[in-house]
Amino acid sequence: MITQVISAIRKDFIAGHLRSKLSSLQNILDNIEEENKVDCDYARESLKDMEIKLRQLRKLCAN
């Protein structure tokens, strides 16, 4: 495993993306726990979107 030093801007960009995904996951979890129901279409689309964006972020970090 190679460790790289990243710029402050890139670090903020990555952290912001991860916070955004964390917020989306928290919303889905809150719906499940508090309302005992899930909007399956919303959850499915949100998770699909997160997967795509996390994959893009992973590629960015690999370069």
N, CA, C and O atoms as a CHARMM CRD file, in Angstrom:
* protein
*
  252
    1    1 MET  N      0.84600  -1.17700   0.00000 PROA 1      0.00000
    2    1 MET  CA     0.00000   0.00000   0.00000 PROA 1      0.00000
    3    1 MET  C      0.88800   1.23500   0.00000 PROA 1      0.00000
    4    1 MET  O      1.79000   1.37200   0.82600 PROA 1      0.00000
    5    2 ILE  N      0.61600   2.12200  -0.93300 PROA 2      0.00000
    6    2 ILE  CA     1.38600   3.35300  -1.05000 PROA 2      0.00000
    7    2 ILE  C      0.58400   4.48200  -0.40300 PROA 2      0.00000
    8    2 ILE  O     -0.59300   4.66900  -0.71300 PROA 2      0.00000
    9    3 THR  N      1.20900   5.21600   0.47400 PROA 3      0.00000
   10    3 THR  CA     0.56600   6.34900   1.12700 PROA 3      0.00000
   11    3 THR  C      0.99500   7.61900   0.43400 PROA 3      0.00000
   12    3 THR  O      2.18300   7.85300   0.20800 PROA 3      0.00000
   13    4 GLN  N     -0.01200   8.45800   0.08900 PROA 4      0.00000
   14    4 GLN  CA     0.27400   9.71000  -0.58500 PROA 4      0.00000
   15    4 GLN  C     -0.16900  10.86800   0.29800 PROA 4      0.00000
   16    4 GLN  O     -1.11600  10.74200   1.07400 PROA 4      0.00000
   17    5 VAL  N      0.51100  11.97800   0.17500 PROA 5      0.00000
   18    5 VAL  CA     0.09400  13.19800   0.82300 PROA 5      0.00000
   19    5 VAL  C     -0.83800  13.91100  -0.14900 PROA 5      0.00000
   20    5 VAL  O     -0.50500  14.09200  -1.32000 PROA 5      0.00000
   21    6 ILE  N     -2.01400  14.31600   0.34700 PROA 6      0.00000
   22    6 ILE  CA    -2.96400  14.99200  -0.54000 PROA 6      0.00000
   23    6 ILE  C     -3.07800  16.45700  -0.15100 PROA 6      0.00000
   24    6 ILE  O     -2.83900  16.83900   0.99400 PROA 6      0.00000
   25    7 SER  N     -3.44100  17.24800  -1.11400 PROA 7      0.00000
   26    7 SER  CA    -3.58100  18.67800  -0.87900 PROA 7      0.00000
   27    7 SER  C     -4.79500  18.94000   0.00600 PROA 7      0.00000
   28    7 SER  O     -5.69100  18.10300   0.11800 PROA 7      0.00000
   29    8 ALA  N     -4.81200  20.10400   0.62600 PROA 8      0.00000
   30    8 ALA  CA    -5.91400  20.47800   1.51000 PROA 8      0.00000
   31    8 ALA  C     -7.22900  20.55600   0.72900 PROA 8      0.00000
   32    8 ALA  O     -8.28100  20.16400   1.23600 PROA 8      0.00000
   33    9 ILE  N     -7.16400  21.06100  -0.49700 PROA 9      0.00000
   34    9 ILE  CA    -8.38000  21.17500  -1.31500 PROA 9      0.00000
   35    9 ILE  C     -8.92800  19.79300  -1.64000 PROA 9      0.00000
   36    9 ILE  O    -10.13100  19.55400  -1.53300 PROA 9      0.00000
   37   10 ARG  N     -8.05000  18.89100  -2.03400 PROA 10     0.00000
   38   10 ARG  CA    -8.48900  17.53300  -2.37100 PROA 10     0.00000
   39   10 ARG  C     -9.03900  16.83700  -1.13100 PROA 10     0.00000
   40   10 ARG  O    -10.04300  16.12700  -1.20400 PROA 10     0.00000
   41   11 LYS  N     -8.38200  17.04200   0.00300 PROA 11     0.00000
   42   11 LYS  CA    -8.83000  16.45300   1.26300 PROA 11     0.00000
   43   11 LYS  C    -10.22300  16.96300   1.62000 PROA 11     0.00000
   44   11 LYS  O    -11.08100  16.17900   2.02600 PROA 11     0.00000
   45   12 ASP  N    -10.45800  18.26100   1.47400 PROA 12     0.00000
   46   12 ASP  CA   -11.77500  18.84200   1.75800 PROA 12     0.00000
   47   12 ASP  C    -12.83100  18.29600   0.80300 PROA 12     0.00000
   48   12 ASP  O    -13.96100  18.02700   1.21100 PROA 12     0.00000
   49   13 PHE  N    -12.46700  18.13200  -0.46000 PROA 13     0.00000
   50   13 PHE  CA   -13.38300  17.59000  -1.46300 PROA 13     0.00000
   51   13 PHE  C    -13.80700  16.17200  -1.08900 PROA 13     0.00000
   52   13 PHE  O    -14.99300  15.84300  -1.11100 PROA 13     0.00000
   53   14 ILE  N    -12.83300  15.34300  -0.74700 PROA 14     0.00000
   54   14 ILE  CA   -13.11000  13.95700  -0.37500 PROA 14     0.00000
   55   14 ILE  C    -13.93800  13.90900   0.90400 PROA 14     0.00000
   56   14 ILE  O    -14.91200  13.16000   0.98000 PROA 14     0.00000
   57   15 ALA  N    -13.56800  14.69200   1.90000 PROA 15     0.00000
   58   15 ALA  CA   -14.30700  14.71400   3.16000 PROA 15     0.00000
   59   15 ALA  C    -15.74400  15.18000   2.94000 PROA 15     0.00000
   60   15 ALA  O    -16.67200  14.63000   3.53300 PROA 15     0.00000
   61   16 GLY  N    -15.93100  16.18400   2.09800 PROA 16     0.00000
   62   16 GLY  CA   -17.27500  16.67100   1.79800 PROA 16     0.00000
   63   16 GLY  C    -18.13700  15.61300   1.13900 PROA 16     0.00000
   64   16 GLY  O    -19.31200  15.46200   1.47200 PROA 16     0.00000
   65   17 HSD  N    -17.55100  14.88300   0.20400 PROA 17     0.00000
   66   17 HSD  CA   -18.28200  13.79900  -0.45700 PROA 17     0.00000
   67   17 HSD  C    -18.69200  12.73600   0.55100 PROA 17     0.00000
   68   17 HSD  O    -19.83200  12.27100   0.54200 PROA 17     0.00000
   69   18 LEU  N    -17.77000  12.35500   1.41300 PROA 18     0.00000
   70   18 LEU  CA   -18.07200  11.32300   2.39600 PROA 18     0.00000
   71   18 LEU  C    -19.13700  11.78900   3.38800 PROA 18     0.00000
   72   18 LEU  O    -20.00800  11.01200   3.77800 PROA 18     0.00000
   73   19 ARG  N    -19.06700  13.05300   3.79400 PROA 19     0.00000
   74   19 ARG  CA   -20.10400  13.59400   4.69300 PROA 19     0.00000
   75   19 ARG  C    -21.47300  13.57500   4.02200 PROA 19     0.00000
   76   19 ARG  O    -22.47800  13.27100   4.66400 PROA 19     0.00000
   77   20 SER  N    -21.51200  13.89100   2.75700 PROA 20     0.00000
   78   20 SER  CA   -22.76900  13.87500   2.01000 PROA 20     0.00000
   79   20 SER  C    -23.36900  12.47200   1.98300 PROA 20     0.00000
   80   20 SER  O    -24.57000  12.30000   2.18700 PROA 20     0.00000
   81   21 LYS  N    -22.54400  11.49200   1.73400 PROA 21     0.00000
   82   21 LYS  CA   -23.02700  10.10900   1.69500 PROA 21     0.00000
   83   21 LYS  C    -23.45200   9.65100   3.08400 PROA 21     0.00000
   84   21 LYS  O    -24.42800   8.91500   3.22700 PROA 21     0.00000
   85   22 LEU  N    -22.73100  10.07700   4.09400 PROA 22     0.00000
   86   22 LEU  CA   -23.08500   9.74000   5.47000 PROA 22     0.00000
   87   22 LEU  C    -24.45500  10.30400   5.81600 PROA 22     0.00000
   88   22 LEU  O    -25.26800   9.64000   6.45900 PROA 22     0.00000
   89   23 SER  N    -24.70000  11.52500   5.38700 PROA 23     0.00000
   90   23 SER  CA   -25.98900  12.16900   5.63600 PROA 23     0.00000
   91   23 SER  C    -27.12200  11.40000   4.94800 PROA 23     0.00000
   92   23 SER  O    -28.18200  11.19600   5.53800 PROA 23     0.00000
   93   24 SER  N    -26.90100  10.98200   3.72300 PROA 24     0.00000
   94   24 SER  CA   -27.92300  10.21800   2.99500 PROA 24     0.00000
   95   24 SER  C    -28.20200   8.88500   3.67300 PROA 24     0.00000
   96   24 SER  O    -29.35900   8.48700   3.80300 PROA 24     0.00000
   97   25 LEU  N    -27.16300   8.19900   4.10300 PROA 25     0.00000
   98   25 LEU  CA   -27.34500   6.93300   4.80900 PROA 25     0.00000
   99   25 LEU  C    -28.07900   7.14500   6.12700 PROA 25     0.00000
  100   25 LEU  O    -28.91600   6.32800   6.51200 PROA 25     0.00000
  101   26 GLN  N    -27.77000   8.23600   6.81900 PROA 26     0.00000
  102   26 GLN  CA   -28.43100   8.53700   8.08800 PROA 26     0.00000
  103   26 GLN  C    -29.92100   8.77800   7.86500 PROA 26     0.00000
  104   26 GLN  O    -30.74000   8.34600   8.67600 PROA 26     0.00000
  105   27 ASN  N    -30.28400   9.45800   6.78600 PROA 27     0.00000
  106   27 ASN  CA   -31.70400   9.68800   6.47500 PROA 27     0.00000
  107   27 ASN  C    -32.44500   8.37500   6.26700 PROA 27     0.00000
  108   27 ASN  O    -33.55200   8.19600   6.77500 PROA 27     0.00000
  109   28 ILE  N    -31.84200   7.46000   5.52500 PROA 28     0.00000
  110   28 ILE  CA   -32.46800   6.15400   5.29000 PROA 28     0.00000
  111   28 ILE  C    -32.60500   5.40500   6.60700 PROA 28     0.00000
  112   28 ILE  O    -33.66000   4.84000   6.89400 PROA 28     0.00000
  113   29 LEU  N    -31.55100   5.39600   7.40500 PROA 29     0.00000
  114   29 LEU  CA   -31.57700   4.70800   8.68700 PROA 29     0.00000
  115   29 LEU  C    -32.62300   5.30200   9.62300 PROA 29     0.00000
  116   29 LEU  O    -33.33400   4.56400  10.30500 PROA 29     0.00000
  117   30 ASP  N    -32.72300   6.62500   9.66200 PROA 30     0.00000
  118   30 ASP  CA   -33.72600   7.28800  10.50200 PROA 30     0.00000
  119   30 ASP  C    -35.13800   6.86300  10.10500 PROA 30     0.00000
  120   30 ASP  O    -35.97600   6.59800  10.96700 PROA 30     0.00000
  121   31 ASN  N    -35.39900   6.80000   8.80800 PROA 31     0.00000
  122   31 ASN  CA   -36.72000   6.35900   8.34500 PROA 31     0.00000
  123   31 ASN  C    -37.02900   4.94600   8.79600 PROA 31     0.00000
  124   31 ASN  O    -38.15200   4.65100   9.20500 PROA 31     0.00000
  125   32 ILE  N    -36.04700   4.08000   8.72400 PROA 32     0.00000
  126   32 ILE  CA   -36.25700   2.69200   9.11800 PROA 32     0.00000
  127   32 ILE  C    -36.51500   2.58800  10.62100 PROA 32     0.00000
  128   32 ILE  O    -37.44500   1.90500  11.05000 PROA 32     0.00000
  129   33 GLU  N    -35.69700   3.26300  11.41200 PROA 33     0.00000
  130   33 GLU  CA   -35.78100   3.13400  12.86800 PROA 33     0.00000
  131   33 GLU  C    -36.94800   3.89600  13.48400 PROA 33     0.00000
  132   33 GLU  O    -37.60300   3.38400  14.39200 PROA 33     0.00000
  133   34 GLU  N    -37.21500   5.08700  13.01800 PROA 34     0.00000
  134   34 GLU  CA   -38.22000   5.92800  13.65600 PROA 34     0.00000
  135   34 GLU  C    -39.62700   5.67700  13.13000 PROA 34     0.00000
  136   34 GLU  O    -40.59300   5.73800  13.89100 PROA 34     0.00000
  137   35 GLU  N    -39.74900   5.40500  11.87200 PROA 35     0.00000
  138   35 GLU  CA   -41.06900   5.26400  11.28400 PROA 35     0.00000
  139   35 GLU  C    -41.43600   3.81400  10.99800 PROA 35     0.00000
  140   35 GLU  O    -42.55500   3.52800  10.57000 PROA 35     0.00000
  141   36 ASN  N    -40.50100   2.90200  11.23200 PROA 36     0.00000
  142   36 ASN  CA   -40.72200   1.47900  10.97700 PROA 36     0.00000
  143   36 ASN  C    -41.21500   1.20900   9.56100 PROA 36     0.00000
  144   36 ASN  O    -41.97600   0.27300   9.31800 PROA 36     0.00000
  145   37 LYS  N    -40.77100   2.03400   8.65100 PROA 37     0.00000
  146   37 LYS  CA   -41.11400   1.81700   7.25300 PROA 37     0.00000
  147   37 LYS  C    -39.95800   2.30700   6.39000 PROA 37     0.00000
  148   37 LYS  O    -39.11100   3.08700   6.82500 PROA 37     0.00000
  149   38 VAL  N    -39.95500   1.83000   5.17500 PROA 38     0.00000
  150   38 VAL  CA   -38.91800   2.22700   4.24000 PROA 38     0.00000
  151   38 VAL  C    -39.56200   2.50400   2.89900 PROA 38     0.00000
  152   38 VAL  O    -40.35800   1.71100   2.39700 PROA 38     0.00000
  153   39 ASP  N    -39.20700   3.64100   2.33000 PROA 39     0.00000
  154   39 ASP  CA   -39.59100   3.91700   0.95100 PROA 39     0.00000
  155   39 ASP  C    -38.53900   3.20300   0.10400 PROA 39     0.00000
  156   39 ASP  O    -37.45700   3.73500  -0.14500 PROA 39     0.00000
  157   40 CYS  N    -38.87200   2.00200  -0.33000 PROA 40     0.00000
  158   40 CYS  CA   -37.89600   1.15000  -1.01400 PROA 40     0.00000
  159   40 CYS  C    -37.33300   1.79500  -2.27300 PROA 40     0.00000
  160   40 CYS  O    -36.14600   1.65500  -2.56600 PROA 40     0.00000
  161   41 ASP  N    -38.16800   2.49200  -3.00900 PROA 41     0.00000
  162   41 ASP  CA   -37.68000   3.14700  -4.23100 PROA 41     0.00000
  163   41 ASP  C    -36.65300   4.21700  -3.89100 PROA 41     0.00000
  164   41 ASP  O    -35.60800   4.30900  -4.53500 PROA 41     0.00000
  165   42 TYR  N    -36.95400   5.02500  -2.87600 PROA 42     0.00000
  166   42 TYR  CA   -36.00900   6.06600  -2.44300 PROA 42     0.00000
  167   42 TYR  C    -34.70900   5.44000  -1.93600 PROA 42     0.00000
  168   42 TYR  O    -33.62000   5.88400  -2.30000 PROA 42     0.00000
  169   43 ALA  N    -34.82400   4.41700  -1.10300 PROA 43     0.00000
  170   43 ALA  CA   -33.63300   3.76000  -0.55800 PROA 43     0.00000
  171   43 ALA  C    -32.79300   3.15000  -1.67400 PROA 43     0.00000
  172   43 ALA  O    -31.57100   3.29700  -1.68700 PROA 43     0.00000
  173   44 ARG  N    -33.43900   2.47700  -2.59600 PROA 44     0.00000
  174   44 ARG  CA   -32.73000   1.82600  -3.70400 PROA 44     0.00000
  175   44 ARG  C    -31.99200   2.85200  -4.55600 PROA 44     0.00000
  176   44 ARG  O    -30.81600   2.67300  -4.87200 PROA 44     0.00000
  177   45 GLU  N    -32.68100   3.91700  -4.92500 PROA 45     0.00000
  178   45 GLU  CA   -32.05700   4.94600  -5.75900 PROA 45     0.00000
  179   45 GLU  C    -30.94200   5.67500  -5.00900 PROA 45     0.00000
  180   45 GLU  O    -29.90300   5.98400  -5.59200 PROA 45     0.00000
  181   46 SER  N    -31.15100   5.94800  -3.73400 PROA 46     0.00000
  182   46 SER  CA   -30.11400   6.61700  -2.94200 PROA 46     0.00000
  183   46 SER  C    -28.87100   5.74200  -2.82900 PROA 46     0.00000
  184   46 SER  O    -27.75000   6.22400  -2.99200 PROA 46     0.00000
  185   47 LEU  N    -29.06800   4.47600  -2.55500 PROA 47     0.00000
  186   47 LEU  CA   -27.92600   3.56000  -2.42900 PROA 47     0.00000
  187   47 LEU  C    -27.20600   3.38300  -3.76000 PROA 47     0.00000
  188   47 LEU  O    -25.97900   3.29500  -3.80100 PROA 47     0.00000
  189   48 LYS  N    -27.96700   3.33200  -4.83800 PROA 48     0.00000
  190   48 LYS  CA   -27.35900   3.21100  -6.17100 PROA 48     0.00000
  191   48 LYS  C    -26.52200   4.44900  -6.47800 PROA 48     0.00000
  192   48 LYS  O    -25.40300   4.33600  -6.97900 PROA 48     0.00000
  193   49 ASP  N    -27.05900   5.62600  -6.17900 PROA 49     0.00000
  194   49 ASP  CA   -26.33600   6.87800  -6.40000 PROA 49     0.00000
  195   49 ASP  C    -25.06800   6.93300  -5.54300 PROA 49     0.00000
  196   49 ASP  O    -24.00800   7.34200  -6.01800 PROA 49     0.00000
  197   50 MET  N    -25.18400   6.51700  -4.27700 PROA 50     0.00000
  198   50 MET  CA   -24.01100   6.51000  -3.39800 PROA 50     0.00000
  199   50 MET  C    -22.93200   5.56800  -3.91600 PROA 50     0.00000
  200   50 MET  O    -21.74600   5.89700  -3.90100 PROA 50     0.00000
  201   51 GLU  N    -23.35100   4.40900  -4.36700 PROA 51     0.00000
  202   51 GLU  CA   -22.39000   3.43600  -4.88900 PROA 51     0.00000
  203   51 GLU  C    -21.61300   4.01500  -6.06600 PROA 51     0.00000
  204   51 GLU  O    -20.39200   3.87000  -6.13900 PROA 51     0.00000
  205   52 ILE  N    -22.31600   4.66800  -6.98400 PROA 52     0.00000
  206   52 ILE  CA   -21.66500   5.27100  -8.15400 PROA 52     0.00000
  207   52 ILE  C    -20.68300   6.35400  -7.71200 PROA 52     0.00000
  208   52 ILE  O    -19.54100   6.39100  -8.17200 PROA 52     0.00000
  209   53 LYS  N    -21.13300   7.23100  -6.82100 PROA 53     0.00000
  210   53 LYS  CA   -20.27800   8.33300  -6.38900 PROA 53     0.00000
  211   53 LYS  C    -19.09000   7.85400  -5.56100 PROA 53     0.00000
  212   53 LYS  O    -17.99900   8.41400  -5.66800 PROA 53     0.00000
  213   54 LEU  N    -19.28500   6.83200  -4.74300 PROA 54     0.00000
  214   54 LEU  CA   -18.15900   6.28300  -3.97700 PROA 54     0.00000
  215   54 LEU  C    -17.15300   5.60200  -4.90500 PROA 54     0.00000
  216   54 LEU  O    -15.94600   5.66500  -4.67000 PROA 54     0.00000
  217   55 ARG  N    -17.64400   4.96300  -5.94100 PROA 55     0.00000
  218   55 ARG  CA   -16.75000   4.34600  -6.92400 PROA 55     0.00000
  219   55 ARG  C    -15.91000   5.42100  -7.62500 PROA 55     0.00000
  220   55 ARG  O    -14.71100   5.24300  -7.83800 PROA 55     0.00000
  221   56 GLN  N    -16.56300   6.54500  -7.98200 PROA 56     0.00000
  222   56 GLN  CA   -15.83700   7.64900  -8.61200 PROA 56     0.00000
  223   56 GLN  C    -14.79700   8.22700  -7.65000 PROA 56     0.00000
  224   56 GLN  O    -13.67900   8.54800  -8.05400 PROA 56     0.00000
  225   57 LEU  N    -15.16600   8.35500  -6.39400 PROA 57     0.00000
  226   57 LEU  CA   -14.24800   8.87800  -5.38500 PROA 57     0.00000
  227   57 LEU  C    -13.06900   7.93300  -5.19200 PROA 57     0.00000
  228   57 LEU  O    -11.93200   8.38000  -5.04100 PROA 57     0.00000
  229   58 ARG  N    -13.33000   6.65000  -5.19600 PROA 58     0.00000
  230   58 ARG  CA   -12.26400   5.65900  -5.05800 PROA 58     0.00000
  231   58 ARG  C    -11.27900   5.77000  -6.21800 PROA 58     0.00000
  232   58 ARG  O    -10.06800   5.68000  -6.01400 PROA 58     0.00000
  233   59 LYS  N    -11.79200   5.96500  -7.43500 PROA 59     0.00000
  234   59 LYS  CA   -10.92200   6.13900  -8.60100 PROA 59     0.00000
  235   59 LYS  C    -10.08700   7.40900  -8.48100 PROA 59     0.00000
  236   59 LYS  O     -8.90600   7.42100  -8.82800 PROA 59     0.00000
  237   60 LEU  N    -10.70900   8.47500  -7.98900 PROA 60     0.00000
  238   60 LEU  CA    -9.99500   9.72100  -7.80100 PROA 60     0.00000
  239   60 LEU  C     -8.84100   9.54400  -6.79800 PROA 60     0.00000
  240   60 LEU  O     -7.74600  10.06900  -6.99800 PROA 60     0.00000
  241   61 CYS  N     -9.10200   8.81500  -5.74700 PROA 61     0.00000
  242   61 CYS  CA    -8.06900   8.59900  -4.73500 PROA 61     0.00000
  243   61 CYS  C     -6.94300   7.68700  -5.24200 PROA 61     0.00000
  244   61 CYS  O     -5.80700   7.76700  -4.77500 PROA 61     0.00000
  245   62 ALA  N     -7.27700   6.83100  -6.19300 PROA 62     0.00000
  246   62 ALA  CA    -6.27500   5.92200  -6.73700 PROA 62     0.00000
  247   62 ALA  C     -5.30000   6.63400  -7.65900 PROA 62     0.00000
  248   62 ALA  O     -4.18300   6.16300  -7.87300 PROA 62     0.00000
  249   63 ASN  N     -5.71700   7.75900  -8.20100 PROA 63     0.00000
  250   63 ASN  CA    -4.84900   8.50500  -9.14000 PROA 63     0.00000
  251   63 ASN  C     -3.94100   9.48000  -8.43200 PROA 63     0.00000
  252   63 ASN  O     -3.15800  10.17600  -9.07800 PROA 63     0.00000
